[in-house]
Amino acid sequence: MALEFSDKSEDKFNEIVARYPDTHAALLPVLLLAQSEFGWVSVEVMDYVATRLNLNPAKVLSTATFYTMYNKQPVGKCHIQVCTTLSCALNRGYELLELFEDRLEINVGETTHDYGYTLSEVECLAACGTAPMFQVTWSDGEIEYFEDIDPDKIDGVLEKLNARLSDLPDTRRMH
């Protein structure tokens, strides 16, 4: 089956392309749109984006694989990204990461068997003054930031995430 944007994403694609002087300049936001639409940025998705933007597929591949914000494998409906850059590391960021691994029973880079959660370690999420912090990206595209997190409160945070997760259908088209 060939990939195709939904009508809503097609409209968004056209809006994005219209904002930029050429299609190359639209590449980053179009990759984010494709990730939101298809769930992750596979080689097939990269080729689709290259075709739609009339770009060399190698250019799209090199861009998508350079940036960590593009998921190159399927992720759960709740993607937890824990910052471990210096400020967060000094303020118990690695402890947060280990607590998530323990509670979710997965390692960094893994996804739970039910595709509910994916756990990632990331570099700087730009909250050095309120470290440690993590970001949650939901399958519906919403992003939440959790700053100045006390590792002792991680169970309460997970309860809130679980409540949202149970109400969230997986609307992405996994190819």
Backbone as CSV, one residue per row, in Angstrom:
resi,resn,N_x,N_y,N_z,CA_x,CA_y,CA_z,C_x,C_y,C_z
1,MET,0.838,-1.181,0.000,0.000,0.000,0.000,0.891,1.257,0.000
2,ALA,0.606,2.142,-0.909,1.375,3.382,-1.000,0.920,4.349,0.091
3,LEU,1.880,5.063,0.621,1.563,6.057,1.644,0.874,7.252,1.018
4,GLU,-0.011,7.849,1.808,-0.690,9.051,1.375,-1.150,9.804,2.611
5,PHE,-1.005,11.109,2.612,-1.500,11.913,3.708,-3.020,11.851,3.747
6,SER,-3.579,11.912,4.951,-5.019,12.070,5.103,-5.399,13.444,4.566
7,ASP,-6.686,13.694,4.379,-7.125,15.000,3.875,-6.656,16.127,4.796
8,LYS,-6.777,15.912,6.107,-6.363,16.934,7.076,-4.863,17.207,6.968
9,SER,-4.057,16.147,6.882,-2.606,16.323,6.767,-2.222,16.899,5.412
10,GLU,-2.967,16.563,4.387,-2.702,17.132,3.063,-2.903,18.647,3.095
11,ASP,-3.956,19.092,3.767,-4.180,20.531,3.912,-3.027,21.181,4.671
12,LYS,-2.588,20.533,5.751,-1.474,21.055,6.555,-0.186,21.078,5.721
13,PHE,0.041,20.030,4.935,1.204,19.969,4.044,1.219,21.188,3.115
14,ASN,0.088,21.471,2.506,0.007,22.614,1.583,0.246,23.936,2.305
15,GLU,-0.255,24.061,3.532,0.000,25.268,4.333,1.484,25.426,4.618
16,ILE,2.131,24.323,4.998,3.560,24.365,5.314,4.369,24.777,4.092
17,VAL,4.151,24.118,2.986,4.918,24.393,1.764,4.726,25.844,1.315
18,ALA,3.517,26.374,1.492,3.235,27.749,1.066,3.992,28.787,1.906
19,ARG,4.398,28.425,3.115,5.100,29.366,4.000,6.574,29.544,3.654
20,TYR,7.128,28.670,2.838,8.575,28.671,2.610,8.909,29.024,1.169
21,PRO,10.119,29.579,0.963,10.496,30.003,-0.386,10.742,28.839,-1.346
22,ASP,11.082,27.662,-0.808,11.264,26.475,-1.639,10.967,25.233,-0.794
23,THR,10.856,24.099,-1.446,10.468,22.880,-0.727,11.561,22.392,0.215
24,HIS,12.813,22.672,-0.080,13.895,22.266,0.815,13.731,22.915,2.189
25,ALA,13.328,24.168,2.204,13.136,24.886,3.465,11.971,24.308,4.273
26,ALA,11.041,23.646,3.616,9.877,23.059,4.288,10.144,21.652,4.810
27,LEU,11.325,21.105,4.569,11.604,19.711,4.892,11.384,19.359,6.370
28,LEU,11.939,20.141,7.298,11.819,19.792,8.717,10.364,19.741,9.186
29,PRO,9.558,20.777,8.936,8.170,20.683,9.389,7.367,19.609,8.650
30,VAL,7.690,19.338,7.402,6.972,18.280,6.683,7.339,16.908,7.260
31,LEU,8.586,16.724,7.658,8.950,15.466,8.324,8.200,15.299,9.640
32,LEU,8.030,16.387,10.391,7.243,16.313,11.635,5.790,15.976,11.335
33,LEU,5.244,16.570,10.295,3.875,16.263,9.884,3.750,14.789,9.504
34,ALA,4.712,14.296,8.734,4.689,12.893,8.316,4.809,11.964,9.519
35,GLN,5.648,12.331,10.475,5.788,11.514,11.679,4.473,11.472,12.454
36,SER,3.809,12.599,12.546,2.527,12.656,13.237,1.484,11.814,12.504
37,GLU,1.506,11.865,11.211,0.534,11.127,10.395,0.777,9.621,10.392
38,PHE,2.037,9.228,10.237,2.340,7.816,10.033,2.914,7.119,11.259
39,GLY,3.159,7.875,12.326,3.614,7.282,13.575,5.110,7.278,13.772
40,TRP,5.848,7.246,12.684,7.309,7.264,12.746,7.834,7.541,11.347
41,VAL,9.134,7.790,11.235,9.720,8.164,9.942,10.572,7.013,9.432
42,SER,9.912,6.105,8.744,10.600,4.972,8.121,11.231,5.424,6.804
43,VAL,12.008,4.565,6.190,12.590,4.870,4.880,11.464,5.099,3.869
44,GLU,10.397,4.338,3.990,9.249,4.517,3.099,8.651,5.925,3.261
45,VAL,8.529,6.392,4.490,8.016,7.743,4.753,8.988,8.781,4.204
46,MET,10.289,8.567,4.406,11.286,9.503,3.880,11.187,9.599,2.364
47,ASP,11.016,8.466,1.693,10.869,8.477,0.238,9.599,9.223,-0.188
48,TYR,8.526,9.025,0.559,7.267,9.724,0.274,7.465,11.237,0.386
49,VAL,8.116,11.674,1.474,8.375,13.098,1.683,9.269,13.638,0.568
50,ALA,10.291,12.882,0.191,11.186,13.311,-0.887,10.401,13.513,-2.186
51,THR,9.521,12.593,-2.489,8.708,12.697,-3.701,7.790,13.909,-3.637
52,ARG,7.124,14.077,-2.491,6.177,15.186,-2.337,6.875,16.541,-2.415
53,LEU,8.110,16.625,-1.910,8.837,17.894,-1.920,9.783,18.025,-3.112
54,ASN,9.803,17.023,-3.962,10.693,17.008,-5.128,12.147,17.207,-4.705
55,LEU,12.552,16.426,-3.678,13.922,16.469,-3.168,14.594,15.126,-3.383
56,ASN,15.902,15.140,-3.384,16.670,13.908,-3.476,16.408,13.080,-2.217
57,PRO,16.043,11.803,-2.365,15.794,10.965,-1.184,16.971,10.906,-0.209
58,ALA,18.195,10.997,-0.724,19.375,10.977,0.151,19.405,12.215,1.056
59,LYS,18.938,13.345,0.556,18.880,14.567,1.359,17.874,14.402,2.497
60,VAL,16.732,13.810,2.200,15.708,13.588,3.227,16.217,12.578,4.250
61,LEU,16.850,11.515,3.788,17.406,10.501,4.691,18.464,11.111,5.610
62,SER,19.369,11.892,5.059,20.434,12.470,5.882,19.865,13.460,6.896
63,THR,18.838,14.172,6.539,18.208,15.116,7.468,17.454,14.373,8.567
64,ALA,16.639,13.415,8.182,15.827,12.681,9.158,16.679,11.883,10.136
65,THR,17.797,11.356,9.670,18.641,10.568,10.566,19.571,11.433,11.409
66,PHE,19.762,12.687,11.029,20.596,13.598,11.817,19.875,14.042,13.088
67,TYR,18.599,14.364,12.970,17.844,14.923,14.094,17.197,13.821,14.929
68,THR,17.360,13.929,16.247,16.771,12.926,17.141,15.270,13.115,17.330
69,MET,14.711,14.218,16.893,13.271,14.440,17.061,12.440,13.591,16.099
70,TYR,13.095,12.976,15.143,12.389,12.087,14.217,12.608,10.651,14.658
71,ASN,11.516,9.942,14.875,11.586,8.553,15.326,11.778,7.643,14.126
72,LYS,12.852,6.886,14.161,13.154,5.995,13.046,12.633,4.583,13.268
73,GLN,11.861,4.396,14.323,11.178,3.127,14.580,9.869,3.463,15.274
74,PRO,8.904,2.542,15.272,7.613,2.846,15.916,7.797,3.182,17.391
75,VAL,6.988,4.112,17.869,7.005,4.489,19.279,5.611,4.301,19.852
76,GLY,5.556,4.243,21.185,4.286,4.080,21.868,3.413,5.317,21.775
77,LYS,2.181,5.173,22.253,1.247,6.303,22.259,1.737,7.413,23.175
78,CYS,2.572,7.058,24.161,3.164,8.023,25.083,4.682,7.860,25.011
79,HIS,5.342,8.821,24.394,6.792,8.758,24.225,7.436,9.661,25.276
80,ILE,8.073,9.041,26.265,8.724,9.770,27.342,10.185,9.986,26.974
81,GLN,10.605,11.268,26.971,11.964,11.626,26.585,12.605,12.361,27.756
82,VAL,13.550,11.690,28.414,14.185,12.220,29.616,15.504,12.894,29.242
83,CYS,15.655,14.139,29.667,16.887,14.886,29.420,17.971,14.431,30.400
84,THR,19.155,14.181,29.863,20.298,13.813,30.714,21.518,14.693,30.420
85,THR,21.277,15.872,29.849,22.360,16.818,29.650,22.799,17.326,31.020
86,LEU,23.907,18.009,31.090,24.582,18.340,32.342,23.658,18.809,33.469
87,SER,22.855,19.834,33.243,21.995,20.348,34.314,21.046,19.272,34.836
88,CYS,20.431,18.547,33.937,19.507,17.486,34.361,20.268,16.344,35.026
89,ALA,21.418,15.990,34.474,22.213,14.898,35.059,22.617,15.244,36.489
90,LEU,23.009,16.480,36.729,23.412,16.896,38.067,22.243,16.990,39.040
91,ASN,21.036,17.061,38.510,19.837,17.181,39.339,18.977,15.919,39.302
92,ARG,19.620,14.780,39.208,18.972,13.468,39.305,18.240,13.017,38.035
93,GLY,18.650,13.523,36.869,18.045,13.117,35.608,18.219,11.634,35.320
94,TYR,19.417,11.107,35.630,19.628,9.675,35.404,18.785,8.838,36.360
95,GLU,18.538,9.369,37.546,17.664,8.671,38.485,16.241,8.597,37.924
96,LEU,15.779,9.688,37.311,14.467,9.681,36.651,14.410,8.604,35.578
97,LEU,15.437,8.563,34.760,15.497,7.589,33.682,15.415,6.165,34.228
98,GLU,16.176,5.885,35.271,16.163,4.547,35.873,14.807,4.226,36.499
99,LEU,14.159,5.221,37.099,12.826,4.995,37.669,11.812,4.650,36.581
100,PHE,11.871,5.355,35.472,10.984,5.030,34.359,11.256,3.621,33.845
101,GLU,12.528,3.268,33.701,12.863,1.910,33.259,12.260,0.875,34.207
102,ASP,12.403,1.120,35.495,11.892,0.194,36.500,10.366,0.106,36.451
103,ARG,9.693,1.255,36.443,8.227,1.268,36.495,7.595,0.732,35.210
104,LEU,8.197,1.060,34.076,7.636,0.627,32.787,8.128,-0.751,32.361
105,GLU,9.150,-1.238,33.059,9.754,-2.547,32.773,10.302,-2.632,31.354
106,ILE,10.933,-1.531,30.932,11.629,-1.478,29.641,12.933,-0.726,29.853
107,ASN,13.832,-0.863,28.910,15.084,-0.114,28.925,14.961,1.093,28.008
108,VAL,15.883,2.016,28.153,15.932,3.172,27.262,15.982,2.675,25.823
109,GLY,15.189,3.295,24.978,15.151,2.917,23.565,14.131,1.837,23.260
110,GLU,13.431,1.360,24.269,12.449,0.292,24.067,11.025,0.819,24.192
111,THR,10.103,-0.004,23.722,8.677,0.285,23.772,7.986,-0.857,24.485
112,THR,6.995,-0.526,25.312,6.241,-1.584,25.987,5.533,-2.445,24.945
113,HIS,5.256,-3.676,25.318,4.661,-4.633,24.370,3.308,-4.178,23.834
114,ASP,2.580,-3.405,24.622,1.270,-2.923,24.183,1.355,-1.608,23.405
115,TYR,2.564,-1.148,23.120,2.813,0.126,22.427,2.236,1.318,23.186
116,GLY,2.114,1.171,24.508,1.658,2.290,25.322,2.752,3.314,25.526
117,TYR,3.958,2.839,25.867,5.062,3.747,26.209,6.329,3.407,25.437
118,THR,7.056,4.468,25.103,8.429,4.358,24.619,9.253,5.278,25.513
119,LEU,10.450,4.817,25.878,11.329,5.597,26.749,12.613,5.936,26.006
120,SER,12.957,7.222,25.994,14.169,7.684,25.324,14.966,8.605,26.223
121,GLU,16.272,8.560,26.046,17.188,9.512,26.675,17.516,10.546,25.610
122,VAL,17.376,11.833,25.948,17.606,12.880,24.960,18.549,13.941,25.511
123,GLU,19.103,14.694,24.599,19.947,15.827,24.949,19.087,17.066,25.080
124,CYS,19.539,17.984,25.803,18.954,19.273,26.147,17.551,19.558,25.605
125,LEU,16.641,19.684,26.539,15.274,20.088,26.223,15.025,21.544,26.637
126,ALA,16.114,22.270,26.855,16.085,23.718,27.098,15.355,24.119,28.375
127,ALA,15.566,23.355,29.434,14.976,23.707,30.732,16.044,23.591,31.818
128,CYS,17.233,24.069,31.526,18.358,23.916,32.457,18.085,24.544,33.819
129,GLY,17.335,25.614,33.853,17.039,26.278,35.111,16.007,25.560,35.955
130,THR,15.299,24.609,35.357,14.272,23.860,36.085,14.512,22.353,35.966
131,ALA,15.773,21.978,35.942,16.156,20.567,35.821,15.869,19.838,37.136
132,PRO,15.621,18.529,37.050,15.547,17.680,35.859,14.189,17.811,35.180
133,MET,14.145,17.397,33.926,12.901,17.505,33.187,12.799,16.393,32.157
134,PHE,11.572,16.155,31.748,11.323,15.245,30.631,10.149,15.769,29.826
135,GLN,10.060,15.268,28.618,9.017,15.665,27.685,8.218,14.422,27.326
136,VAL,6.924,14.589,27.175,6.064,13.508,26.707,5.445,13.942,25.392
137,THR,5.596,13.116,24.378,4.934,13.349,23.105,3.860,12.278,22.961
138,TRP,2.621,12.727,22.832,1.476,11.817,22.709,1.215,11.498,21.241
139,SER,0.570,10.374,20.991,0.303,9.952,19.614,-0.613,10.917,18.873
140,ASP,-1.345,11.770,19.591,-2.191,12.758,18.921,-1.431,14.045,18.597
141,GLY,-0.110,14.053,18.874,0.731,15.187,18.541,0.938,16.176,19.674
142,GLU,0.172,16.040,20.763,0.343,16.958,21.898,1.665,16.669,22.592
143,ILE,2.314,17.727,23.062,3.573,17.600,23.790,3.387,18.231,25.164
144,GLU,3.837,17.515,26.187,3.794,18.031,27.555,5.210,18.070,28.107
145,TYR,5.503,19.095,28.906,6.814,19.239,29.523,6.656,19.120,31.033
146,PHE,7.516,18.344,31.640,7.524,18.144,33.080,8.875,18.621,33.592
147,GLU,8.869,19.747,34.300,10.110,20.360,34.762,10.206,20.315,36.280
148,ASP,11.442,20.425,36.772,11.709,20.437,38.204,11.036,19.239,38.866
149,ILE,11.229,18.083,38.271,10.578,16.856,38.718,11.366,16.215,39.849
150,ASP,10.694,15.984,40.934,11.272,15.271,42.071,11.100,13.780,41.790
151,PRO,12.199,13.033,41.691,12.083,11.599,41.410,11.156,10.860,42.386
152,ASP,10.980,11.380,43.592,10.087,10.745,44.560,8.618,10.847,44.139
153,LYS,8.324,11.703,43.179,6.937,11.897,42.738,6.647,11.233,41.399
154,ILE,7.558,10.404,40.934,7.412,9.810,39.605,6.199,8.884,39.515
155,ASP,5.860,8.211,40.630,4.694,7.329,40.596,3.411,8.131,40.368
156,GLY,3.302,9.303,40.981,2.142,10.167,40.757,2.076,10.663,39.326
157,VAL,3.236,10.990,38.768,3.290,11.424,37.377,2.836,10.284,36.463
158,LEU,3.309,9.080,36.736,2.906,7.931,35.917,1.411,7.648,36.030
159,GLU,0.822,7.865,37.185,-0.627,7.699,37.328,-1.361,8.646,36.386
160,LYS,-0.903,9.891,36.317,-1.519,10.868,35.418,-1.330,10.468,33.955
161,LEU,-0.123,9.993,33.627,0.136,9.558,32.251,-0.729,8.351,31.906
162,ASN,-0.851,7.407,32.834,-1.681,6.220,32.597,-3.140,6.592,32.368
163,ALA,-3.642,7.571,33.132,-5.025,8.005,32.966,-5.244,8.572,31.568
164,ARG,-4.323,9.393,31.113,-4.452,9.963,29.767,-4.288,8.877,28.712
165,LEU,-3.361,7.971,28.948,-3.089,6.906,27.979,-4.325,6.037,27.775
166,SER,-5.036,5.728,28.844,-6.203,4.849,28.736,-7.338,5.512,27.956
167,ASP,-7.348,6.842,27.896,-8.388,7.561,27.162,-7.983,7.914,25.732
168,LEU,-6.775,7.563,25.348,-6.232,8.010,24.075,-6.233,6.889,23.035
169,PRO,-7.052,7.048,21.991,-6.962,6.051,20.922,-5.710,6.271,20.106
170,ASP,-5.188,5.236,19.514,-4.017,5.400,18.656,-4.531,5.764,17.273
171,THR,-4.451,7.053,16.949,-4.994,7.551,15.695,-3.983,7.564,14.557
172,ARG,-2.721,7.262,14.887,-1.702,7.271,13.839,-1.833,6.022,12.981
173,ARG,-1.446,6.166,11.761,-1.460,5.031,10.852,-0.067,4.414,10.846
174,MET,0.050,3.270,11.529,1.335,2.579,11.565,1.467,1.762,10.289
175,HIS,2.510,2.006,9.537,2.689,1.311,8.256,3.631,0.154,8.400
